[in-house]
Amino acid sequence: MPRFLLLPLFALWLTALAGAAQPNPLNATLDGYAYPFPVQVLPLKLEGQNLRMAYMDVPAAAKANGRTVVLLHGKNFFGAYWHETIRTLAAAGFRVVVPDQLGFGKSDKADVHYSFHQLAQNTRRLLDTLGVKKAVIVGHSMGGMLATRFALLYPEMTEKLVLEDPIGLEDYRVGVPFQSVDQAEATERRSTEASIRKYHATYYPGGYPAAHDQWLLPLAAQTRSPDFAQVARANALTFDMIYQQPVSYEFGQLKVPTLLIIGQQDRTVVGRGLIKDPKVLASMGQYPALGRRTAAQIKGAKLVELPGVGHIPHLEAPAQFHQALRAFL
């Protein structure tokens, strides 16, 4: 074959390789991305908008024990990352309900005022629709803030509360400089796979595992979608919700049995990149101390500390996480 034909073929081969490394764009509701269990939709009407809240409702895979566990995801995640926890609980006889909160996953990226009160009310509406009168509420990261708010608002529906490396154990307004929603949105719009990967790597003190790509790549694929403006806006609004609506002053008001599972190498600080003073930064995100302080504030709380583990125990140390969870349930 003449050399002048080889060059275009080589260019086409490089383009194909680049396409293989870059999954097709995913829209605002992750259409085309399969969850591990069937996804259903709850219609909601908020602030004059007709919205959809996606969720998985997984029945017990063994003899049903009549109990339900609700799994609440973190800010940079969606319900599918609970897949092994869902299987573990379903195999133990639990019904497992896993919502994608508005602004996340397969739910609509609504431009509304986000509040933990509203997300808790939406979650209750879902449980009411499903006929669930009482449930164990498990929250990871941002989901821990939401789970706390849910238990404070609806103690009669909260059988037990489990907080897995929750954010909000401290008031970020004390050390993290304020930024407007517009500023946060501008930052979100600049997100790339590389920037998302750099942030997610901070969750793993022992090094980023390749298996985590299954939770990262869908988020990266959204940055290449025409819908990404909606996603970026929702990300900025929910960041502002976390910043403006602390739960750290209310742990003493919890009246339900509570378990905290804390990775001892977790140093997550929401808005870390905004902190310029190294002394302030060093004083925040100290999860070993924060976990002990929070457990002491909640009457009868149980604390499980996981040495060497970072921000996502159910992914990084699933055996230890599930053992602690099962024992508490």
PyMOL commands that set and color helices and strands:
alter all, ss='L'
color gray80, all
select helices_A, chain A and resi 3-21+79-91+116-130+142-153+155-157+172-174+181-189+193-201+210-222+228-244+251-253+272-274+278-283+287-297+313-316+318-328
alter helices_A, ss='H'
color red, helices_A
select strands_A, chain A and resi 39-46+49-58+68-72+95-99+135-140+158-164+258-263+302-306
alter strands_A, ss='S'
color yellow, strands_A
deselect
rebuild
show_as cartoon
